[in-house]
């Protein structure tokens, strides 16, 4: 009964966050503006100087853009929680007869819906600039599902950081310090084997590289001339991505819940 009550309360909080997106559409607009700019920048400015043997760079690019987009989308979880604490909304929730976990479950669930909308917009953008899906519809849906699952697990890490800091402004700076290295030292925009030796090893074990390559394979956007990967996560990117999802959830769900208790007790 407690689980059902927590899920019901979480759905109410998620609905509250989704209504906020509806009433403040700027949030969705600016969530998609930056990824669209990245697509245009890499497709038409940098893409001409990046050669991917055996395939068009725009098809190589889009899986990396999707991975980057869901990671940035997950930061809404942290900034939203930091804002709710600053404005005293969490204190209001605490005065209501609702499950304590509902705030975190509702926030991460609503941001999953936001990420789904952003991915849909980014897929349309990709199709307009020349990206194509060469796999089956089922495999393409699996790619989207894997990206969303990875984003959901990552949003718990952002929730922990959002509860760790004392203001949304601090969260924005803190999250970028974490997001940028994990996004760029990976195979998102260039092949990992073209990176310098040390960075290449980091990129090969980076969870973002695994989910990006998994999405490329499921969308059918891999090059037949690409050399076979040397490390297990890139040889089995789908399994590695699912493994990273489990790791993120096992680490950050307890951490976020623990930090939530500390944050509301301040």
C-alpha positions in Angstrom: 0.0 0.0 0.0 2.9 2.4 0.8 4.4 1.8 -2.6 1.0 2.5 -4.3 0.6 5.6 -2.2 4.1 6.8 -3.1 3.5 6.2 -6.8 0.1 8.0 -6.6 1.7 11.0 -4.8 4.6 11.0 -7.3 2.2 11.2 -10.2 0.5 14.2 -8.7 3.9 16.0 -8.3 4.9 15.0 -11.8 1.6 16.4 -13.1 2.3 19.7 -11.2 5.8 19.9 -13.0 4.3 19.1 -16.4 1.7 21.9 -15.9 4.6 24.2 -15.2 6.1 23.3 -18.6 2.7 24.0 -20.3 2.4 27.4 -18.6 6.1 28.3 -19.1 6.8 27.0 -22.6 10.0 28.9 -22.7 11.5 26.0 -20.7 10.8 23.6 -23.6 11.8 26.1 -26.2 15.2 26.8 -24.7 15.7 23.0 -23.9 15.6 22.5 -27.7 17.2 25.7 -28.9 20.7 24.7 -27.8 20.7 21.2 -29.3 19.3 22.6 -32.6 22.2 25.1 -32.6 24.6 22.2 -32.0 23.1 20.3 -34.9 23.4 23.2 -37.3 26.9 24.1 -36.0 28.4 20.7 -36.4 26.5 19.8 -39.6 27.3 22.9 -41.5 30.4 24.5 -39.9 32.6 21.9 -38.2 31.2 18.8 -40.0 33.0 19.7 -43.3 36.4 19.2 -41.7 35.4 15.9 -39.8 35.7 12.8 -42.0 34.0 9.6 -41.0 35.1 6.9 -43.4 32.1 5.0 -45.0 29.3 7.3 -43.9 28.0 10.9 -43.9 29.0 12.9 -40.8 25.5 14.0 -40.2 24.3 10.5 -39.6 27.3 9.9 -37.3 26.5 13.1 -35.5 22.9 12.7 -34.5 23.3 9.9 -31.9 25.8 12.1 -30.2 23.4 15.0 -30.2 20.7 12.8 -28.8 23.0 11.7 -25.9 24.1 15.2 -25.2 20.5 16.5 -25.3 19.2 14.0 -22.8 22.1 14.7 -20.4 21.4 18.5 -20.6 17.7 17.7 -20.2 18.4 15.8 -17.0 19.9 19.0 -15.4 16.3 20.3 -15.2 15.8 17.9 -12.4 18.6 19.4 -10.3 17.8 23.0 -11.0 14.1 22.4 -10.4 14.8 20.8 -7.0 17.2 23.6 -6.0 14.6 26.2 -7.0 11.8 24.4 -5.1 13.9 24.4 -1.9 14.9 28.0 -2.3 11.2 29.1 -2.7 10.0 27.0 0.2 7.8 24.7 -2.0 9.4 21.6 -0.5 8.4 22.9 3.0 4.8 23.2 1.7 5.0 19.6 0.4 6.2 18.4 3.8 3.1 19.9 5.4 0.9 17.7 3.3 0.0 14.0 3.9 2.1 12.6 1.1 4.9 10.1 0.7 8.3 11.7 1.2 9.7 10.0 -1.9 7.0 11.6 -4.1 8.9 14.8 -4.7 11.9 13.0 -6.2 9.9 10.4 -8.1 7.6 13.2 -9.5 10.4 15.4 -10.5 12.4 12.7 -12.3 9.3 11.3 -14.0 8.1 14.7 -15.3 11.6 15.5 -16.7 11.5 12.1 -18.5 8.4 13.3 -20.3 10.2 16.6 -21.1 13.2 14.7 -22.5 10.9 12.6 -24.7 9.4 15.7 -26.3 12.9 17.2 -26.8 14.1 13.9 -28.5 11.1 14.0 -30.8 11.9 17.6 -31.8 15.6 16.7 -32.3 14.7 13.7 -34.5 12.6 16.0 -36.8 15.6 18.4 -36.9 17.9 15.6 -37.8 15.7 14.4 -40.6 15.6 18.0 -42.0 19.5 18.2 -42.1 19.9 14.8 -43.8 19.9 12.2 -40.9 18.2 8.9 -41.8 17.3 5.8 -39.8 18.6 2.6 -41.5 17.3 0.1 -39.1 13.8 -1.3 -38.3 11.1 0.8 -36.5 11.5 -1.6 -33.5 15.2 -1.0 -33.3 14.7 2.8 -33.6 12.2 2.7 -30.8 14.7 0.7 -28.7 17.3 3.4 -29.3 14.9 6.1 -28.1 13.9 4.0 -25.1 17.5 3.4 -24.2 18.3 7.1 -24.4 15.3 7.9 -22.2 16.3 5.2 -19.7 19.8 6.5 -19.5 18.5 10.1 -19.1 16.2 8.9 -16.2 19.0 7.3 -14.4 21.3 10.3 -14.9 18.5 12.7 -13.6 18.9 11.0 -10.2 22.6 12.1 -10.2 21.5 15.6 -11.1 18.8 15.5 -8.3 21.6 14.7 -5.8 23.7 17.6 -7.0 20.6 19.9 -7.0 19.9 19.0 -3.3 23.6 19.3 -2.4 23.8 23.0 -3.4 22.0 25.9 -1.9 20.7 27.8 -5.0 19.8 27.2 -8.6 22.6 29.5 -9.7 25.2 27.3 -7.9 23.7 24.2 -9.4 24.0 25.6 -13.0 27.8 26.1 -12.5 28.3 22.8 -10.6 26.4 20.7 -13.2 28.3 22.2 -16.2 31.6 21.2 -14.5 30.3 17.7 -14.5 28.4 17.6 -17.8 30.9 19.1 -20.2 33.8 16.6 -19.6 31.5 13.6 -19.7 29.9 14.8 -22.9 32.9 15.9 -24.9 35.5 13.3 -23.8 33.5 10.7 -25.6 32.5 9.6 -29.1 29.7 12.0 -29.3 31.1 14.3 -32.0 34.3 12.5 -33.2 35.4 8.9 -33.2 37.1 8.0 -29.9 40.1 6.4 -31.7 41.0 9.8 -33.0 41.5 11.3 -29.6 44.9 11.5 -27.9 45.9 8.4 -26.0 44.9 9.3 -22.5 41.6 10.9 -23.6 40.9 7.9 -25.8 41.0 5.5 -22.8 38.7 7.8 -20.8 36.3 8.1 -23.8 36.2 4.3 -24.3 35.0 3.8 -20.7 32.8 6.8 -20.6 29.1 5.8 -20.1 28.1 8.5 -22.7 30.2 6.7 -25.3 28.4 3.5 -24.7 24.9 4.9 -24.9 25.9 7.0 -28.0 27.3 3.9 -29.8 24.3 1.9 -28.8 22.0 4.5 -30.3 24.1 4.6 -33.5 23.9 0.8 -33.9 20.1 0.7 -33.1 19.5 3.6 -35.6 21.7 1.8 -38.2 24.1 4.8 -38.3 27.4 2.9 -38.0 30.2 2.8 -40.6 31.2 -0.5 -42.2 34.7 0.8 -42.4 35.0 1.6 -38.7 37.6 -0.5 -36.8 36.2 -2.9 -34.3 36.4 -1.5 -30.7 39.1 -2.7 -28.3 37.1 -2.5 -25.1 34.1 -4.4 -23.8 31.7 -1.4 -23.3 32.0 -0.4 -26.9 31.9 -4.1 -28.2 28.6 -4.5 -26.4 27.3 -0.9 -26.1 23.6 -1.8 -25.4 24.5 -4.1 -22.5 27.1 -1.6 -21.2 24.5 1.2 -21.4 22.0 -0.9 -19.4 24.7 -1.7 -16.9 25.5 2.0 -16.5 21.8 2.7 -15.9 21.7 0.1 -13.1 24.9 1.6 -11.6 23.6 5.2 -11.7 20.3 4.1 -10.0 22.0 2.0 -7.3 24.4 4.9 -6.5 22.3 8.0 -6.9 18.8 7.0 -5.8 19.9 6.4 -2.2 22.2 9.4 -2.3 19.4 11.7 -3.6 17.0 10.4 -0.9 19.6 10.9 1.8 20.4 14.4 0.6 16.7 15.2 0.4 16.3 14.4 4.1 19.2 16.6 4.9 18.0 19.5 2.7 14.5 19.6 4.1 16.0 19.5 7.7 18.1 22.7 7.2 
